[in-house]
Amino acid sequence: MIPPLRMALLLGLALTAGSSLARADIFSYTDAQGITHFSNVPADSRYRLLLVAPAEKTESATSPRSGKWLAKSAAYDSMIESAALTHTIHAALIRAVIVVESGFNPRALSKRGAVGLMQLLPSTARRYGVSNIYDPAQNIRAGTHYLSDLMVRYDSNVNLVLAAYNAGENAVERYGGQIPPFKETQDYVPNVLRIYHALLAHQRASEHG
């Protein structure tokens, strides 16, 4: 069971590279103190279905141990909220990217050399003035700044923003301003969007509940 931390986000959707995962639907409820709890094992009757996780095999930069990092995601709340405010990016989108990119593992390292929570390439880190790519605050700030720049470049088309974040702007341009026909990217975009929209829906329900 996922520990009931406020931002223990969406276990089962921080997807493991190259492995098949069992279905892991996500349930949530908000307690009297306004704290939202997430679980893939709804042992309390207050839990309601938040997100149906895909049963099929998918890929990301996370490791098989990514679940334990999700339990620590609340430690990054202030960094995410600060970066979201500075760069005018919805915090839910930042969280969704982090879930798929690294499962909230600040030491994540992909085969392509992408590093940290938001899986920055060293060239991207240099572009945004990062001195320590493993530092969560710097990594989140730079990754969010990059998302913001992509939002401007692609006129807030989130599909293209995510495609460029995953495959690079050159790949998007090379395929005529469309999502490149790479399996990883074509899996990545809907995976992030699924989590993003689920988080937005949950937030709106909490605000009006």
PABA-369274 format. One record per residue (C-alpha): residue number from 1; residue in three letters; x, y, z. Coordinates in nm, 3 decimals. Layout:
N
roro|sekol|xx|yy|zz
NUM|ALA|X|Y|Z
...
// end
This chain:
209
roro|sekol|xx|yy|zz
1|MET|0.000|0.000|0.000
2|ILE|0.119|0.349|-0.083
3|PRO|0.181|0.551|0.235
4|PRO|-0.097|0.810|0.280
5|LEU|0.117|1.116|0.206
6|ARG|-0.042|1.420|0.048
7|MET|0.153|1.385|-0.273
8|ALA|0.226|1.014|-0.292
9|LEU|0.134|1.035|-0.656
10|LEU|-0.011|0.762|-0.869
11|LEU|0.183|0.446|-0.795
12|GLY|0.181|0.218|-1.096
13|LEU|0.210|0.510|-1.336
14|ALA|0.571|0.585|-1.256
15|LEU|0.630|0.315|-1.510
16|THR|0.925|0.081|-1.502
17|ALA|1.158|0.076|-1.801
18|GLY|1.122|-0.240|-2.004
19|SER|0.901|-0.428|-1.758
20|SER|0.538|-0.533|-1.752
21|LEU|0.341|-0.400|-1.457
22|ALA|0.029|-0.543|-1.303
23|ARG|-0.275|-0.320|-1.319
24|ALA|-0.257|-0.059|-1.041
25|ASP|-0.567|0.158|-1.029
26|ILE|-0.531|0.462|-0.804
27|PHE|-0.782|0.566|-0.539
28|SER|-0.795|0.880|-0.327
29|TYR|-0.984|1.069|-0.060
30|THR|-0.941|1.401|0.121
31|ASP|-0.958|1.392|0.500
32|ALA|-1.102|1.647|0.743
33|GLN|-0.768|1.831|0.757
34|GLY|-0.769|1.878|0.381
35|ILE|-0.493|1.622|0.324
36|THR|-0.536|1.408|0.015
37|HIS|-0.445|1.041|0.046
38|PHE|-0.361|0.813|-0.247
39|SER|-0.355|0.434|-0.255
40|ASN|-0.358|0.144|-0.496
41|VAL|-0.517|-0.066|-0.219
42|PRO|-0.836|0.116|-0.106
43|ALA|-0.870|-0.035|0.240
44|ASP|-1.079|0.261|0.367
45|SER|-1.438|0.307|0.248
46|ARG|-1.370|0.677|0.186
47|TYR|-1.145|0.601|-0.109
48|ARG|-1.287|0.674|-0.454
49|LEU|-1.141|0.572|-0.789
50|LEU|-0.913|0.847|-0.922
51|LEU|-0.735|0.686|-1.214
52|VAL|-0.747|0.357|-1.400
53|ALA|-0.390|0.254|-1.474
54|PRO|-0.311|0.091|-1.808
55|ALA|-0.245|-0.281|-1.801
56|GLU|-0.018|-0.280|-2.104
57|LYS|0.358|-0.257|-2.104
58|THR|0.493|0.097|-2.122
59|GLU|0.831|0.260|-2.085
60|SER|0.999|0.543|-1.899
61|ALA|1.327|0.634|-1.734
62|THR|1.231|0.499|-1.393
63|SER|1.385|0.203|-1.214
64|PRO|1.207|-0.103|-1.067
65|ARG|1.239|0.063|-0.726
66|SER|1.054|0.379|-0.834
67|GLY|0.758|0.311|-0.604
68|LYS|0.959|0.391|-0.292
69|TRP|1.046|0.734|-0.433
70|LEU|0.680|0.820|-0.488
71|ALA|0.631|0.794|-0.114
72|LYS|0.881|1.080|-0.078
73|SER|0.720|1.306|-0.337
74|ALA|0.577|1.546|-0.077
75|ALA|0.934|1.661|-0.006
76|TYR|0.933|1.839|-0.343
77|ASP|0.597|2.016|-0.312
78|SER|0.741|2.359|-0.231
79|MET|0.996|2.333|-0.514
80|ILE|0.725|2.238|-0.763
81|GLU|0.487|2.511|-0.651
82|SER|0.764|2.773|-0.665
83|ALA|0.876|2.669|-1.013
84|ALA|0.514|2.658|-1.134
85|LEU|0.452|3.012|-1.010
86|THR|0.776|3.151|-1.153
87|HIS|0.731|3.000|-1.498
88|THR|0.349|3.002|-1.524
89|ILE|0.319|2.627|-1.563
90|HIS|0.048|2.431|-1.384
91|ALA|0.199|2.237|-1.094
92|ALA|-0.005|1.931|-1.193
93|LEU|0.177|1.917|-1.527
94|ILE|0.516|1.936|-1.356
95|ARG|0.417|1.654|-1.120
96|ALA|0.287|1.441|-1.407
97|VAL|0.615|1.485|-1.597
98|ILE|0.817|1.391|-1.288
99|VAL|0.603|1.082|-1.224
100|VAL|0.663|0.948|-1.575
101|GLU|1.022|1.068|-1.607
102|SER|1.169|0.952|-1.278
103|GLY|0.905|0.837|-1.030
104|PHE|1.036|1.112|-0.799
105|ASN|1.382|0.956|-0.790
106|PRO|1.630|1.250|-0.777
107|ARG|1.917|1.014|-0.868
108|ALA|1.749|0.867|-1.177
109|LEU|1.981|0.826|-1.475
110|SER|1.859|0.711|-1.815
111|LYS|2.054|0.522|-2.081
112|ARG|2.067|0.844|-2.284
113|GLY|2.226|1.032|-1.995
114|ALA|1.917|1.219|-1.876
115|VAL|1.945|1.295|-1.506
116|GLY|1.732|1.359|-1.200
117|LEU|1.369|1.424|-1.123
118|MET|1.284|1.579|-1.460
119|GLN|1.542|1.379|-1.654
120|LEU|1.745|1.670|-1.787
121|LEU|2.011|1.610|-2.047
122|PRO|2.342|1.776|-1.952
123|SER|2.304|2.012|-2.251
124|THR|1.960|2.122|-2.128
125|ALA|2.092|2.166|-1.775
126|ARG|2.371|2.394|-1.904
127|ARG|2.122|2.588|-2.113
128|TYR|1.925|2.675|-1.800
129|GLY|2.219|2.747|-1.572
130|VAL|2.213|2.431|-1.362
131|SER|2.532|2.382|-1.162
132|ASN|2.428|2.055|-0.996
133|ILE|2.197|1.849|-1.214
134|TYR|2.115|1.612|-0.925
135|ASP|1.998|1.895|-0.700
136|PRO|1.615|1.863|-0.690
137|ALA|1.546|2.237|-0.673
138|GLN|1.773|2.315|-0.968
139|ASN|1.648|2.018|-1.166
140|ILE|1.281|2.109|-1.115
141|ARG|1.343|2.477|-1.185
142|ALA|1.527|2.405|-1.511
143|GLY|1.282|2.138|-1.626
144|THR|0.990|2.371|-1.559
145|HIS|1.165|2.659|-1.739
146|TYR|1.214|2.428|-2.036
147|LEU|0.844|2.333|-2.031
148|SER|0.756|2.703|-2.021
149|ASP|0.977|2.779|-2.321
150|LEU|0.820|2.488|-2.510
151|MET|0.473|2.622|-2.427
152|VAL|0.571|2.951|-2.596
153|ARG|0.729|2.775|-2.893
154|TYR|0.429|2.547|-2.955
155|ASP|0.156|2.799|-2.867
156|SER|0.048|2.605|-2.555
157|ASN|-0.014|2.283|-2.753
158|VAL|0.056|2.045|-2.464
159|ASN|0.084|1.741|-2.693
160|LEU|0.370|1.901|-2.884
161|VAL|0.525|2.041|-2.568
162|LEU|0.546|1.692|-2.418
163|ALA|0.663|1.540|-2.744
164|ALA|0.946|1.795|-2.765
165|TYR|1.033|1.745|-2.398
166|ASN|1.072|1.373|-2.464
167|ALA|1.218|1.362|-2.815
168|GLY|1.356|1.712|-2.862
169|GLU|1.238|2.013|-3.061
170|ASN|1.435|1.906|-3.367
171|ALA|1.245|1.578|-3.384
172|VAL|0.910|1.757|-3.366
173|GLU|1.016|1.998|-3.641
174|ARG|1.158|1.716|-3.852
175|TYR|0.815|1.553|-3.858
176|GLY|0.629|1.864|-3.960
177|GLY|0.528|1.992|-3.618
178|GLN|0.369|1.663|-3.521
179|ILE|0.439|1.405|-3.251
180|PRO|0.734|1.204|-3.389
181|PRO|0.657|0.842|-3.481
182|PHE|0.878|0.704|-3.204
183|LYS|0.713|0.444|-2.982
184|GLU|0.865|0.592|-2.668
185|THR|0.731|0.939|-2.748
186|GLN|0.392|0.813|-2.860
187|ASP|0.361|0.628|-2.529
188|TYR|0.506|0.913|-2.326
189|VAL|0.266|1.188|-2.433
190|PRO|-0.061|1.008|-2.340
191|ASN|0.095|0.871|-2.020
192|VAL|0.181|1.220|-1.895
193|LEU|-0.153|1.361|-2.011
194|ARG|-0.344|1.082|-1.835
195|ILE|-0.180|1.164|-1.505
196|TYR|-0.203|1.540|-1.561
197|HIS|-0.577|1.534|-1.627
198|ALA|-0.640|1.298|-1.338
199|LEU|-0.457|1.534|-1.101
200|LEU|-0.648|1.834|-1.236
201|ALA|-0.981|1.654|-1.193
202|HIS|-0.889|1.554|-0.841
203|GLN|-0.788|1.909|-0.754
204|ARG|-1.113|2.053|-0.889
205|ALA|-1.318|1.794|-0.704
206|SER|-1.134|1.877|-0.380
207|GLU|-1.188|2.251|-0.430
208|HIS|-1.561|2.203|-0.482
209|GLY|-1.604|1.919|-0.234
// end
